[in-house]
Amino acid sequence: MSKSDKNIKLIEFIDRNRRLFWYIPDDAMHDISDELILENTLNYAGLDSIVEYFNIIGLSRAAGIFKSLHGRKKHNISPEIYNFFSLVFKRYVPGYSK
């Protein structure tokens, strides 16, 4: 899958899951950050949508985005979700550590 195919698939994912980004204006919908997409998907999406998101961007890239949130003064992932996905990435992404 080429990079442009991934971008198209990610845009389609955002459009199908518009409810996750309800407070984002329509004209800014396709410009939201990778961190925001990850945070809202992990916090509010169902398992099928989370798996779809990981399939689009790749588990390693998702883990990288997730890892970049660590140590930030504020991130919007609930503690339980943050802990769970820390364990998931540690188990399934080679070389991942918090």
N, CA, C and O atoms as a GROMACS GRO file, in nm:
protein
  392
    1MET      N    1   0.085  -0.117   0.000
    1MET     CA    2   0.000   0.000   0.000
    1MET      C    3   0.090   0.124   0.000
    1MET      O    4   0.177   0.138   0.086
    2SER      N    5   0.070   0.210  -0.095
    2SER     CA    6   0.152   0.331  -0.106
    2SER      C    7   0.110   0.432   0.001
    2SER      O    8   0.004   0.420   0.063
    3LYS      N    9   0.196   0.532   0.020
    3LYS     CA   10   0.167   0.636   0.119
    3LYS      C   11   0.038   0.710   0.086
    3LYS      O   12  -0.040   0.742   0.176
    4SER      N   13   0.016   0.739  -0.042
    4SER     CA   14  -0.107   0.810  -0.078
    4SER      C   15  -0.231   0.724  -0.055
    4SER      O   16  -0.336   0.776  -0.018
    5ASP      N   17  -0.219   0.592  -0.077
    5ASP     CA   18  -0.330   0.502  -0.047
    5ASP      C   19  -0.362   0.504   0.103
    5ASP      O   20  -0.478   0.502   0.142
    6LYS      N   21  -0.257   0.507   0.186
    6LYS     CA   22  -0.278   0.514   0.330
    6LYS      C   23  -0.348   0.645   0.367
    6LYS      O   24  -0.439   0.646   0.450
    7ASN      N   25  -0.306   0.755   0.305
    7ASN     CA   26  -0.370   0.883   0.334
    7ASN      C   27  -0.517   0.881   0.295
    7ASN      O   28  -0.601   0.932   0.369
    8ILE      N   29  -0.548   0.824   0.180
    8ILE     CA   30  -0.687   0.814   0.136
    8ILE      C   31  -0.766   0.726   0.232
    8ILE      O   32  -0.878   0.760   0.270
    9LYS      N   33  -0.708   0.615   0.270
    9LYS     CA   34  -0.777   0.525   0.364
    9LYS      C   35  -0.797   0.592   0.500
    9LYS      O   36  -0.900   0.571   0.564
   10LEU      N   37  -0.700   0.671   0.544
   10LEU     CA   38  -0.714   0.741   0.672
   10LEU      C   39  -0.824   0.847   0.663
   10LEU      O   40  -0.901   0.864   0.757
   11ILE      N   41  -0.832   0.919   0.553
   11ILE     CA   42  -0.938   1.017   0.532
   11ILE      C   43  -1.075   0.948   0.531
   11ILE      O   44  -1.170   0.996   0.591
   12GLU      N   45  -1.082   0.834   0.463
   12GLU     CA   46  -1.207   0.758   0.461
   12GLU      C   47  -1.244   0.711   0.602
   12GLU      O   48  -1.360   0.713   0.640
   13PHE      N   49  -1.143   0.668   0.680
   13PHE     CA   50  -1.165   0.626   0.818
   13PHE      C   51  -1.221   0.742   0.901
   13PHE      O   52  -1.317   0.725   0.975
   14ILE      N   53  -1.161   0.860   0.887
   14ILE     CA   54  -1.208   0.978   0.960
   14ILE      C   55  -1.352   1.009   0.921
   14ILE      O   56  -1.435   1.037   1.008
   15ASP      N   57  -1.383   1.005   0.792
   15ASP     CA   58  -1.519   1.033   0.746
   15ASP      C   59  -1.620   0.932   0.801
   15ASP      O   60  -1.729   0.970   0.842
   16ARG      N   61  -1.583   0.804   0.802
   16ARG     CA   62  -1.674   0.701   0.854
   16ARG      C   63  -1.692   0.711   1.005
   16ARG      O   64  -1.795   0.670   1.058
   17ASN      N   65  -1.593   0.766   1.072
   17ASN     CA   66  -1.596   0.775   1.219
   17ASN      C   67  -1.608   0.920   1.264
   17ASN      O   68  -1.550   0.960   1.365
   18ARG      N   69  -1.683   0.997   1.191
   18ARG     CA   70  -1.702   1.140   1.217
   18ARG      C   71  -1.743   1.167   1.361
   18ARG      O   72  -1.706   1.270   1.418
   19ARG      N   73  -1.818   1.077   1.420
   19ARG     CA   74  -1.866   1.095   1.557
   19ARG      C   75  -1.752   1.106   1.658
   19ARG      O   76  -1.770   1.164   1.765
   20LEU      N   77  -1.636   1.050   1.626
   20LEU     CA   78  -1.520   1.057   1.715
   20LEU      C   79  -1.460   1.198   1.719
   20LEU      O   80  -1.389   1.234   1.812
   21PHE      N   81  -1.489   1.275   1.617
   21PHE     CA   82  -1.431   1.408   1.602
   21PHE      C   83  -1.540   1.514   1.590
   21PHE      O   84  -1.526   1.610   1.515
   22TRP      N   85  -1.647   1.494   1.664
   22TRP     CA   86  -1.768   1.575   1.652
   22TRP      C   87  -1.742   1.724   1.670
   22TRP      O   88  -1.816   1.806   1.615
   23TYR      N   89  -1.642   1.762   1.746
   23TYR     CA   90  -1.619   1.903   1.777
   23TYR      C   91  -1.523   1.972   1.679
   23TYR      O   92  -1.495   2.091   1.693
   24ILE      N   93  -1.474   1.898   1.582
   24ILE     CA   94  -1.383   1.954   1.481
   24ILE      C   95  -1.468   2.013   1.368
   24ILE      O   96  -1.556   1.945   1.316
   25PRO      N   97  -1.442   2.137   1.329
   25PRO     CA   98  -1.517   2.196   1.217
   25PRO      C   99  -1.496   2.115   1.088
   25PRO      O  100  -1.389   2.057   1.066
   26ASP      N  101  -1.598   2.111   1.005
   26ASP     CA  102  -1.591   2.032   0.881
   26ASP      C  103  -1.474   2.070   0.793
   26ASP      O  104  -1.412   1.983   0.731
   27ASP      N  105  -1.442   2.198   0.786
   27ASP     CA  106  -1.334   2.241   0.698
   27ASP      C  107  -1.195   2.204   0.751
   27ASP      O  108  -1.096   2.214   0.678
   28ALA      N  109  -1.186   2.162   0.876
   28ALA     CA  110  -1.058   2.122   0.935
   28ALA      C  111  -1.049   1.971   0.957
   28ALA      O  112  -0.948   1.921   1.007
   29MET      N  113  -1.153   1.901   0.921
   29MET     CA  114  -1.163   1.758   0.953
   29MET      C  115  -1.045   1.676   0.900
   29MET      O  116  -0.997   1.587   0.970
   30HIS      N  117  -0.999   1.702   0.780
   30HIS     CA  118  -0.894   1.620   0.721
   30HIS      C  119  -0.754   1.670   0.755
   30HIS      O  120  -0.654   1.616   0.707
   31ASP      N  121  -0.746   1.773   0.838
   31ASP     CA  122  -0.617   1.829   0.878
   31ASP      C  123  -0.583   1.802   1.024
   31ASP      O  124  -0.487   1.858   1.077
   32ILE      N  125  -0.660   1.716   1.090
   32ILE     CA  126  -0.633   1.691   1.232
   32ILE      C  127  -0.504   1.610   1.247
   32ILE      O  128  -0.464   1.535   1.158
   33SER      N  129  -0.441   1.626   1.361
   33SER     CA  130  -0.310   1.566   1.384
   33SER      C  131  -0.321   1.414   1.406
   33SER      O  132  -0.426   1.362   1.442
   34ASP      N  133  -0.210   1.348   1.383
   34ASP     CA  134  -0.203   1.204   1.408
   34ASP      C  135  -0.232   1.173   1.555
   34ASP      O  136  -0.296   1.074   1.587
   35GLU      N  137  -0.183   1.260   1.644
   35GLU     CA  138  -0.206   1.239   1.788
   35GLU      C  139  -0.354   1.246   1.822
   35GLU      O  140  -0.403   1.164   1.900
   36LEU      N  141  -0.425   1.342   1.764
   36LEU     CA  142  -0.568   1.354   1.792
   36LEU      C  143  -0.646   1.235   1.739
   36LEU      O  144  -0.736   1.185   1.805
   37ILE      N  145  -0.611   1.190   1.620
   37ILE     CA  146  -0.678   1.073   1.563
   37ILE      C  147  -0.658   0.953   1.655
   37ILE      O  148  -0.752   0.880   1.686
   38LEU      N  149  -0.533   0.932   1.698
   38LEU     CA  150  -0.503   0.818   1.786
   38LEU      C  151  -0.576   0.832   1.918
   38LEU      O  152  -0.641   0.737   1.963
   39GLU      N  153  -0.568   0.947   1.982
   39GLU     CA  154  -0.633   0.966   2.112
   39GLU      C  155  -0.782   0.939   2.105
   39GLU      O  156  -0.836   0.864   2.187
   40ASN      N  157  -0.850   0.998   2.009
   40ASN     CA  158  -0.995   0.981   2.000
   40ASN      C  159  -1.033   0.840   1.959
   40ASN      O  160  -1.134   0.788   2.006
   41THR      N  161  -0.955   0.778   1.873
   41THR     CA  162  -0.985   0.641   1.832
   41THR      C  163  -0.972   0.546   1.950
   41THR      O  164  -1.060   0.465   1.974
   42LEU      N  165  -0.862   0.556   2.024
   42LEU     CA  166  -0.842   0.465   2.138
   42LEU      C  167  -0.943   0.491   2.249
   42LEU      O  168  -0.991   0.396   2.312
   43ASN      N  169  -0.975   0.617   2.273
   43ASN     CA  170  -1.068   0.650   2.382
   43ASN      C  171  -1.214   0.616   2.351
   43ASN      O  172  -1.285   0.568   2.439
   44TYR      N  173  -1.257   0.641   2.228
   44TYR     CA  174  -1.401   0.641   2.202
   44TYR      C  175  -1.450   0.541   2.097
   44TYR      O  176  -1.570   0.516   2.089
   45ALA      N  177  -1.361   0.485   2.018
   45ALA     CA  178  -1.404   0.392   1.913
   45ALA      C  179  -1.422   0.251   1.967
   45ALA      O  180  -1.368   0.215   2.072
   46GLY      N  181  -1.498   0.173   1.894
   46GLY     CA  182  -1.513   0.032   1.926
   46GLY      C  183  -1.392  -0.046   1.875
   46GLY      O  184  -1.310   0.006   1.800
   47LEU      N  185  -1.384  -0.168   1.916
   47LEU     CA  186  -1.269  -0.253   1.880
   47LEU      C  187  -1.252  -0.267   1.730
   47LEU      O  188  -1.139  -0.264   1.681
   48ASP      N  189  -1.360  -0.282   1.656
   48ASP     CA  190  -1.349  -0.296   1.509
   48ASP      C  191  -1.284  -0.172   1.447
   48ASP      O  192  -1.201  -0.185   1.357
   49SER      N  193  -1.321  -0.054   1.494
   49SER     CA  194  -1.263   0.069   1.440
   49SER      C  195  -1.117   0.084   1.481
   49SER      O  196  -1.035   0.132   1.403
   50ILE      N  197  -1.084   0.043   1.602
   50ILE     CA  198  -0.944   0.049   1.647
   50ILE      C  199  -0.857  -0.043   1.561
   50ILE      O  200  -0.749  -0.004   1.519
   51VAL      N  201  -0.904  -0.164   1.537
   51VAL     CA  202  -0.830  -0.258   1.452
   51VAL      C  203  -0.817  -0.202   1.311
   51VAL      O  204  -0.710  -0.212   1.250
   52GLU      N  205  -0.924  -0.144   1.257
   52GLU     CA  206  -0.919  -0.084   1.124
   52GLU      C  207  -0.814   0.028   1.120
   52GLU      O  208  -0.736   0.036   1.025
   53TYR      N  209  -0.813   0.112   1.222
   53TYR     CA  210  -0.715   0.221   1.230
   53TYR      C  211  -0.572   0.165   1.231
   53TYR      O  212  -0.485   0.215   1.159
   54PHE      N  213  -0.548   0.063   1.313
   54PHE     CA  214  -0.414   0.001   1.318
   54PHE      C  215  -0.377  -0.060   1.183
   54PHE      O  216  -0.260  -0.054   1.143
   55ASN      N  217  -0.473  -0.118   1.114
   55ASN     CA  218  -0.445  -0.174   0.982
   55ASN      C  219  -0.410  -0.066   0.880
   55ASN      O  220  -0.329  -0.090   0.790
   56ILE      N  221  -0.469   0.050   0.893
   56ILE     CA  222  -0.442   0.159   0.799
   56ILE      C  223  -0.304   0.218   0.821
   56ILE      O  224  -0.226   0.233   0.727
   57ILE      N  225  -0.271   0.251   0.947
   57ILE     CA  226  -0.144   0.320   0.970
   57ILE      C  227  -0.031   0.226   1.011
   57ILE      O  228   0.086   0.264   1.005
   58GLY      N  229  -0.065   0.106   1.051
   58GLY     CA  230   0.036   0.011   1.096
   58GLY      C  231   0.053   0.019   1.247
   58GLY      O  232   0.050   0.127   1.305
   59LEU      N  233   0.072  -0.095   1.308
   59LEU     CA  234   0.085  -0.101   1.454
   59LEU      C  235   0.211  -0.029   1.502
   59LEU      O  236   0.210   0.035   1.607
   60SER      N  237   0.319  -0.040   1.426
   60SER     CA  238   0.444   0.028   1.465
   60SER      C  239   0.428   0.180   1.464
   60SER      O  240   0.475   0.248   1.556
   61ARG      N  241   0.363   0.232   1.361
   61ARG     CA  242   0.342   0.378   1.355
   61ARG      C  243   0.250   0.422   1.467
   61ARG      O  244   0.273   0.526   1.530
   62ALA      N  245   0.144   0.344   1.494
   62ALA     CA  246   0.053   0.378   1.604
   62ALA      C  247   0.129   0.379   1.736
   62ALA      O  248   0.107   0.466   1.820
   63ALA      N  249   0.217   0.282   1.755
   63ALA     CA  250   0.297   0.276   1.877
   63ALA      C  251   0.388   0.397   1.887
   63ALA      O  252   0.408   0.450   1.996
   64GLY      N  253   0.445   0.441   1.776
   64GLY     CA  254   0.531   0.560   1.776
   64GLY      C  255   0.454   0.685   1.814
   64GLY      O  256   0.504   0.767   1.892
   65ILE      N  257   0.334   0.700   1.760
   65ILE     CA  258   0.251   0.815   1.794
   65ILE      C  259   0.214   0.808   1.942
   65ILE      O  260   0.220   0.908   2.014
   66PHE      N  261   0.176   0.690   1.986
   66PHE     CA  262   0.138   0.669   2.125
   66PHE      C  263   0.255   0.702   2.218
   66PHE      O  264   0.238   0.769   2.320
   67LYS      N  265   0.372   0.656   2.182
   67LYS     CA  266   0.492   0.680   2.263
   67LYS      C  267   0.523   0.829   2.271
   67LYS      O  268   0.571   0.876   2.374
   68SER      N  269   0.497   0.902   2.164
   68SER     CA  270   0.524   1.047   2.165
   68SER      C  271   0.434   1.120   2.265
   68SER      O  272   0.465   1.232   2.306
   69LEU      N  273   0.324   1.059   2.304
   69LEU     CA  274   0.233   1.120   2.402
   69LEU      C  275   0.288   1.109   2.543
   69LEU      O  276   0.256   1.191   2.629
   70HIS      N  277   0.372   1.009   2.568
   70HIS     CA  278   0.427   0.986   2.702
   70HIS      C  279   0.513   1.104   2.743
   70HIS      O  280   0.598   1.150   2.667
   71GLY      N  281   0.492   1.151   2.862
   71GLY     CA  282   0.570   1.261   2.913
   71GLY      C  283   0.515   1.398   2.878
   71GLY      O  284   0.560   1.499   2.932
   72ARG      N  285   0.416   1.401   2.788
   72ARG     CA  286   0.352   1.530   2.759
   72ARG      C  287   0.275   1.574   2.882
   72ARG      O  288   0.218   1.491   2.954
   73LYS      N  289   0.274   1.700   2.905
   73LYS     CA  290   0.203   1.753   3.021
   73LYS      C  291   0.056   1.711   3.018
   73LYS      O  292  -0.004   1.682   3.122
   74LYS      N  293   0.000   1.710   2.899
   74LYS     CA  294  -0.141   1.675   2.886
   74LYS      C  295  -0.161   1.586   2.764
   74LYS      O  296  -0.124   1.624   2.653
   75HIS      N  297  -0.217   1.473   2.784
   75HIS     CA  298  -0.268   1.394   2.673
   75HIS      C  299  -0.408   1.351   2.712
   75HIS      O  300  -0.442   1.349   2.831
   76ASN      N  301  -0.488   1.319   2.617
   76ASN     CA  302  -0.630   1.299   2.642
   76ASN      C  303  -0.673   1.153   2.643
   76ASN      O  304  -0.791   1.124   2.620
   77ILE      N  305  -0.582   1.064   2.667
   77ILE     CA  306  -0.619   0.923   2.676
   77ILE      C  307  -0.642   0.890   2.823
   77ILE      O  308  -0.559   0.922   2.909
   78SER      N  309  -0.755   0.827   2.851
   78SER     CA  310  -0.786   0.794   2.990
   78SER      C  311  -0.680   0.698   3.044
   78SER      O  312  -0.623   0.620   2.968
   79PRO      N  313  -0.654   0.704   3.174
   79PRO     CA  314  -0.546   0.620   3.233
   79PRO      C  315  -0.562   0.471   3.206
   79PRO      O  316  -0.463   0.402   3.181
   80GLU      N  317  -0.684   0.421   3.210
   80GLU     CA  318  -0.706   0.278   3.187
   80GLU      C  319  -0.672   0.240   3.043
   80GLU      O  320  -0.608   0.138   3.018
   81ILE      N  321  -0.716   0.322   2.949
   81ILE     CA  322  -0.689   0.298   2.808
   81ILE      C  323  -0.539   0.312   2.782
   81ILE      O  324  -0.481   0.232   2.708
   82TYR      N  325  -0.477   0.412   2.841
   82TYR     CA  326  -0.333   0.434   2.824
   82TYR      C  327  -0.254   0.313   2.873
   82TYR      O  328  -0.162   0.266   2.805
   83ASN      N  329  -0.291   0.262   2.989
   83ASN     CA  330  -0.222   0.145   3.044
   83ASN      C  331  -0.242   0.023   2.954
   83ASN      O  332  -0.146  -0.049   2.925
   84PHE      N  333  -0.365   0.000   2.911
   84PHE     CA  334  -0.394  -0.116   2.827
   84PHE      C  335  -0.311  -0.113   2.699
   84PHE      O  336  -0.248  -0.213   2.664
   85PHE      N  337  -0.312   0.000   2.628
   85PHE     CA  338  -0.240   0.006   2.501
   85PHE      C  339  -0.088   0.012   2.521
   85PHE      O  340  -0.014  -0.027   2.431
   86SER      N  341  -0.043   0.058   2.635
   86SER     CA  342   0.100   0.046   2.667
   86SER      C  343   0.140  -0.101   2.669
   86SER      O  344   0.245  -0.138   2.616
   87LEU      N  345   0.057  -0.182   2.731
   87LEU     CA  346   0.083  -0.326   2.738
   87LEU      C  347   0.072  -0.393   2.601
   87LEU      O  348   0.152  -0.479   2.567
   88VAL      N  349  -0.028  -0.353   2.523
   88VAL     CA  350  -0.046  -0.408   2.388
   88VAL      C  351   0.077  -0.379   2.302
   88VAL      O  352   0.132  -0.469   2.240
   89PHE      N  353   0.119  -0.253   2.299
   89PHE     CA  354   0.234  -0.215   2.216
   89PHE      C  355   0.362  -0.282   2.266
   89PHE      O  356   0.446  -0.324   2.186
   90LYS      N  357   0.376  -0.292   2.396
   90LYS     CA  358   0.496  -0.357   2.451
   90LYS      C  359   0.503  -0.503   2.408
   90LYS      O  360   0.610  -0.556   2.382
   91ARG      N  361   0.387  -0.566   2.401
   91ARG     CA  362   0.384  -0.708   2.364
   91ARG      C  363   0.398  -0.732   2.214
   91ARG      O  364   0.465  -0.826   2.172
   92TYR      N  365   0.335  -0.648   2.132
   92TYR     CA  366   0.324  -0.677   1.989
   92TYR      C  367   0.411  -0.593   1.897
   92TYR      O  368   0.417  -0.620   1.777
   93VAL      N  369   0.479  -0.492   1.949
   93VAL     CA  370   0.565  -0.409   1.865
   93VAL      C  371   0.710  -0.430   1.910
   93VAL      O  372   0.748  -0.388   2.019
   94PRO      N  373   0.789  -0.495   1.825
   94PRO     CA  374   0.928  -0.521   1.862
   94PRO      C  375   1.004  -0.392   1.895
   94PRO      O  376   0.998  -0.295   1.820
   95GLY      N  377   1.073  -0.393   2.006
   95GLY     CA  378   1.154  -0.279   2.046
   95GLY      C  379   1.078  -0.168   2.115
   95GLY      O  380   1.136  -0.066   2.151
   96TYR      N  381   0.946  -0.185   2.133
   96TYR     CA  382   0.870  -0.080   2.201
   96TYR      C  383   0.894  -0.087   2.350
   96TYR      O  384   0.887  -0.194   2.410
   97SER      N  385   0.923   0.026   2.408
   97SER     CA  386   0.926   0.038   2.554
   97SER      C  387   0.882   0.178   2.588
   97SER      O  388   0.907   0.272   2.512
   98LYS      N  389   0.819   0.192   2.700
   98LYS     CA  390   0.762   0.321   2.740
   98LYS      C  391   0.869   0.415   2.786
   98LYS      O  392   0.839   0.529   2.824
   0.00000   0.00000   0.00000
